[in-house]
Amino acid sequence: NSRLPALQLARFPLAVLLTMDLSALPLPPSRLALLHTAGYRKRSDLDGVIAATLAQKIGGTAAEAARLLANVHSGGSSSDDLGANYLRTSARTGLALLQEERAAQKIVTLVQPLDELLGGGVRPGQLTEVAGVPGVGKTQMGMQLAVNAAVPHALGGAGGETAYIDTEGSFSAQRVREMAEGLVGSLWQSLVACRPEERGAREEALRGLTCEGVLSGIHVFRCHDLAELVAAVKGLCAFAEGRSSRVRLVVVDSVAFHFRHENLPFARRLQLLGTVSQALLDFARAERAAAVLVNQVTTKVNDATNDSFLAPALGESWAHTCHTKLMLEWRQRTRVARLYKGGPPGCVPYQ
């Protein structure tokens, strides 16, 4: 057996370990095969590789990739050793997590009541669902968020690009241009209310924000079937790595479309739905990006009262996937946004 026990590995200097072939580590053959197929031969090949990148290359989840990286860097130690190392190095306090969440740059809707309802905007590192009936403005919200993601840091924005996954063919470049023009115009107008000491920096940031620049930072992936949707979400991390500007937002419009139109066995449907949601969550966490998932609605019946009501599509398993859930509705002639998960419940006008 060419693989060495963990105790023997501990006797080797670090320089030797770094150049050691991965096959010498006491790793499961299936894991070694995955690493070799992905092009990793030596331990040093994995230096600096993050879990999201490795997951993309081996076709697994970020959690699986993180465990594999920990095993490699520990020299193939036992699971007990890995658990102890993990607990020693990965624990974070609740205060640190709260401070990080508050400091994270959210994607604003620029509708003040809605931003307040969302706690400042759409949160990065999480999945946010926007559901509603046809024509209520779901796609409009997705496109507006894609435009708003380009607002520079100096102006309180995320200052990044957007990956827009369009499954229905509803993305309108002309409408997005109009939104970009409106955004740039309103930001210039806001300079009037600025304090003199802030005006110079804000004006300089605005000079670099153009309609063409906003549009250039929105990357549209048209997915015609479920296979293309799965490929798109699994390729997000690799796509983001090649960008000079950070991808701060991913929009899927809509996540339900192909799942509702392709005839799949129930178990396979659940499996693919889990693959899509996990890939989006892995990307959002790895890149500290916001993920907005537009969803359709379906009619459900309350067994106790026999009353019908509208609920997001994709079933009960999906219902627990997203961290924040927003429903766009018509109340008489007013369009409203109702938050029912991810913060204190509330309802505000949304135009």
C-alpha positions in Angstrom: 0.0 0.0 0.0 1.6 3.3 -1.1 -0.5 5.4 1.2 1.1 6.3 4.5 -0.7 6.4 7.9 -1.3 9.7 9.5 1.2 9.1 12.3 4.0 8.6 9.7 3.0 11.8 7.8 3.5 13.8 11.0 7.2 13.0 10.9 7.7 14.7 7.5 8.8 18.3 7.2 6.2 20.7 5.8 8.1 21.2 2.6 8.0 17.5 1.9 4.3 17.3 2.7 3.5 20.1 0.3 5.2 18.3 -2.6 3.8 14.9 -1.7 1.6 13.2 -4.1 -2.0 13.1 -3.0 -2.1 9.4 -3.5 0.3 9.0 -0.5 -2.4 10.4 1.8 -4.8 8.1 3.5 -7.8 9.4 1.6 -10.7 7.3 0.3 -10.0 6.1 -3.3 -13.2 7.8 -4.5 -12.0 11.2 -3.2 -8.5 10.7 -4.7 -10.1 9.9 -8.1 -12.2 13.1 -7.9 -9.1 15.2 -7.1 -7.1 13.6 -9.9 -9.9 14.1 -12.4 -10.0 17.8 -11.4 -6.3 18.1 -12.1 -4.9 18.0 -8.5 -1.9 15.8 -8.1 0.1 17.2 -5.2 -0.9 18.6 -1.9 0.5 22.0 -2.9 -1.9 22.1 -5.9 -4.7 22.7 -3.4 -3.0 25.6 -1.6 -5.2 28.7 -1.8 -8.1 26.7 -3.3 -11.4 27.6 -1.6 -14.2 25.2 -1.0 -16.5 26.8 -3.6 -13.9 26.4 -6.3 -13.2 22.8 -5.4 -16.9 22.0 -5.3 -17.3 23.3 -8.8 -14.5 21.2 -10.1 -15.4 17.9 -8.4 -19.2 18.3 -8.8 -20.0 18.3 -5.1 -21.3 20.7 -2.5 -19.2 23.4 -0.8 -19.6 21.5 2.5 -18.2 18.3 1.0 -15.3 20.2 -0.6 -14.5 21.9 2.7 -14.3 18.6 4.5 -12.1 17.2 1.7 -9.7 20.2 1.9 -9.5 19.9 5.7 -8.6 16.2 5.3 -5.9 17.0 2.7 -4.4 19.8 4.7 -4.4 17.7 7.9 -2.4 15.0 6.2 -5.4 12.6 6.1 -5.9 12.6 9.9 -8.7 10.6 11.5 -12.2 12.0 11.6 -11.9 12.6 15.3 -8.8 14.7 14.7 -10.5 16.6 12.0 -13.5 17.3 14.2 -11.3 18.6 17.0 -9.4 20.8 14.5 -12.6 22.1 13.0 -14.0 23.0 16.4 -10.8 24.8 17.4 -10.5 26.9 14.3 -14.0 27.5 12.9 -16.1 28.6 15.9 -17.3 32.2 15.7 -19.2 34.2 18.3 -22.8 35.4 17.8 -21.6 39.0 18.2 -19.1 38.6 15.4 -21.7 37.1 13.1 -24.2 39.9 13.9 -21.5 42.6 13.2 -20.6 40.9 9.9 -24.3 40.8 8.9 -24.8 44.4 9.7 -21.6 45.5 7.8 -22.4 43.4 4.7 -23.4 45.5 1.7 -27.0 44.9 0.9 -28.6 45.4 -2.5 -31.1 48.2 -2.2 -34.4 48.4 -4.0 -34.4 52.2 -3.8 -38.0 52.0 -2.5 -37.5 53.3 1.0 -40.4 51.5 2.7 -39.4 48.2 1.1 -35.7 48.6 2.0 -36.8 49.3 5.6 -39.0 46.2 5.6 -36.0 44.2 4.4 -33.7 45.6 7.0 -31.8 47.8 4.6 -32.1 45.8 1.4 -31.6 42.3 0.0 -29.1 40.5 2.2 -25.9 39.0 0.8 -25.0 35.4 1.5 -28.6 34.3 1.5 -31.5 33.2 -0.7 -34.4 35.7 -1.2 -37.6 34.6 -2.8 -39.9 37.0 -4.7 -43.2 35.4 -5.6 -46.5 36.7 -7.0 -49.1 36.4 -9.7 -48.2 37.2 -13.4 -48.0 40.9 -14.1 -47.4 42.0 -10.5 -43.9 43.1 -11.1 -41.6 40.2 -10.1 -39.4 40.6 -13.2 -39.3 44.3 -12.8 -38.0 44.0 -9.3 -35.3 41.5 -10.5 -34.2 43.8 -13.3 -34.2 46.9 -11.0 -32.1 45.1 -8.4 -29.6 44.1 -11.2 -29.3 47.8 -12.1 -29.0 48.9 -8.4 -26.2 46.4 -7.8 -23.9 48.7 -9.8 -24.3 51.7 -7.5 -20.7 52.5 -6.3 -19.6 51.9 -2.7 -19.1 55.6 -2.3 -22.8 56.1 -2.9 -23.9 53.4 -0.5 -24.2 50.6 -3.1 -22.7 47.2 -3.6 -20.6 48.4 -6.6 -20.7 45.1 -8.4 -22.0 43.0 -11.3 -25.0 40.8 -11.7 -25.5 37.3 -13.1 -29.1 37.2 -14.4 -30.4 33.7 -15.2 -33.5 34.1 -17.4 -35.6 30.9 -17.8 -38.7 32.6 -19.3 -37.2 35.0 -21.8 -38.7 37.9 -19.9 -35.5 40.0 -19.6 -35.8 43.3 -21.5 -32.6 45.1 -22.3 -34.5 48.2 -23.3 -36.4 48.3 -20.0 -33.1 47.8 -18.1 -31.6 50.7 -20.0 -34.5 52.9 -19.0 -34.0 51.8 -15.4 -30.3 52.6 -15.6 -31.0 56.0 -17.0 -33.5 56.7 -14.2 -31.0 55.5 -11.6 -28.1 57.6 -12.9 -30.4 60.7 -13.2 -31.8 60.3 -9.6 -28.3 59.9 -8.2 -27.1 63.1 -9.8 -30.2 64.9 -8.4 -29.4 63.6 -5.0 -26.2 65.5 -5.0 -28.2 68.7 -4.2 -29.1 67.4 -0.8 -25.5 66.3 0.0 -23.4 67.9 2.6 -20.6 70.0 1.1 -17.8 67.8 2.5 -19.4 64.7 0.9 -20.3 66.1 -2.5 -16.8 65.9 -4.0 -16.4 62.1 -3.4 -20.0 61.3 -4.5 -19.6 63.4 -7.6 -16.4 61.6 -8.5 -18.0 58.2 -8.0 -21.0 59.3 -10.2 -18.7 60.3 -13.1 -17.7 56.6 -13.4 -21.4 55.4 -13.4 -22.9 55.4 -16.9 -25.9 53.6 -18.4 -23.5 51.6 -20.6 -21.4 50.7 -17.6 -24.4 49.4 -15.7 -25.6 47.4 -18.7 -22.1 45.9 -19.2 -22.2 44.7 -15.7 -25.4 42.6 -16.1 -24.6 39.2 -17.6 -27.7 37.4 -18.9 -27.8 33.6 -19.1 -30.8 32.4 -21.2 -31.7 28.9 -20.0 -34.1 27.1 -22.3 -34.5 23.9 -20.2 -33.7 22.4 -16.9 -30.4 21.1 -17.9 -29.2 24.6 -18.9 -30.5 26.0 -15.6 -28.6 23.4 -13.6 -25.4 24.0 -15.6 -25.8 27.8 -15.2 -26.1 27.7 -11.4 -23.3 25.2 -11.0 -21.0 27.4 -13.1 -21.6 30.6 -11.2 -18.5 30.3 -9.0 -16.2 29.7 -12.0 -17.8 32.6 -13.8 -17.3 34.9 -10.9 -13.6 34.0 -10.6 -12.9 35.4 -14.0 -14.4 38.8 -13.4 -12.4 41.9 -12.6 -15.4 43.3 -10.7 -17.1 41.3 -8.0 -20.4 39.6 -8.8 -22.7 41.0 -6.1 -26.1 39.6 -7.2 -27.6 36.6 -8.9 -31.2 36.7 -10.1 -33.0 33.6 -11.3 -36.2 34.5 -13.2 -37.9 32.3 -12.6 -36.7 29.3 -10.6 -40.0 27.4 -11.0 -40.5 27.7 -14.8 -38.7 24.6 -16.0 -39.6 22.5 -13.0 -43.2 23.0 -13.7 -43.0 22.4 -17.5 -40.8 19.3 -17.6 -42.2 15.9 -16.8 -40.0 14.5 -14.1 -40.4 11.8 -11.5 -41.0 13.3 -8.1 -37.8 12.1 -6.6 -35.7 13.4 -9.5 -37.5 16.7 -9.3 -36.7 17.0 -5.6 -33.1 16.1 -6.3 -32.6 18.7 -9.0 -34.4 21.3 -7.0 -31.9 20.6 -4.2 -29.0 20.8 -6.6 -30.1 24.2 -7.8 -30.8 25.7 -4.4 -27.5 24.4 -2.9 -25.5 25.7 -5.8 -27.1 29.1 -5.5 -26.5 29.1 -1.7 -22.9 28.0 -2.1 -22.3 30.8 -4.6 -24.0 33.4 -2.4 -21.9 32.5 0.6 -18.6 32.1 -1.2 -18.9 35.5 -3.0 -21.0 37.3 -0.3 -23.5 37.9 -3.0 -27.3 38.3 -2.8 -29.4 35.7 -4.6 -32.9 36.6 -5.6 -35.1 33.8 -6.8 -38.3 34.8 -8.6 -41.1 32.3 -8.1 -44.5 31.7 -9.5 -47.5 31.0 -7.3 -50.0 28.1 -7.1 -53.5 27.8 -5.5 -53.7 25.8 -2.3 -56.7 24.9 -0.2 -57.0 25.2 3.6 -58.3 21.8 4.7 -59.8 23.2 7.8 -61.8 26.0 6.2 -61.9 24.8 2.6 -60.8 28.3 1.6 -58.3 28.7 -1.3 -55.2 30.9 -1.2 -52.1 31.6 -3.3 -48.7 30.2 -2.2 -45.3 30.1 -3.8 -44.8 27.2 -6.2 -42.4 24.2 -5.9 -44.0 22.5 -2.9 -43.2 22.1 0.8 -39.6 21.1 0.4 -38.8 24.4 -1.4 -40.9 26.4 1.2 -38.1 26.1 3.8 -35.2 26.8 1.4 -35.1 30.6 1.2 -34.0 32.7 4.1 -36.2 35.7 3.1 -39.6 35.4 1.4 -41.4 38.3 -0.2 -44.8 38.1 -1.8 -45.9 40.8 -4.3 -49.7 41.3 -4.3 -52.4 43.5 -5.5 -54.5 45.2 -2.8 -57.4 46.8 -4.8 -55.4 48.9 -7.3 -52.2 49.2 -5.2 -49.3 46.9 -5.5 -47.8 45.8 -2.2 -44.9 43.8 -1.0 -45.5 41.5 1.9 -42.6 40.1 3.9 -43.5 36.8 5.7 -40.1 35.3 6.4 -36.7 36.8 7.1 -37.7 39.6 9.4 -40.7 41.1 11.2 -43.8 40.5 9.1 -45.0 43.6 7.3 -46.6 45.0 4.2 -45.6 48.1 2.3 -46.7 49.8 -1.0 -44.4 48.9 -3.9 -44.6 50.8 -7.2 
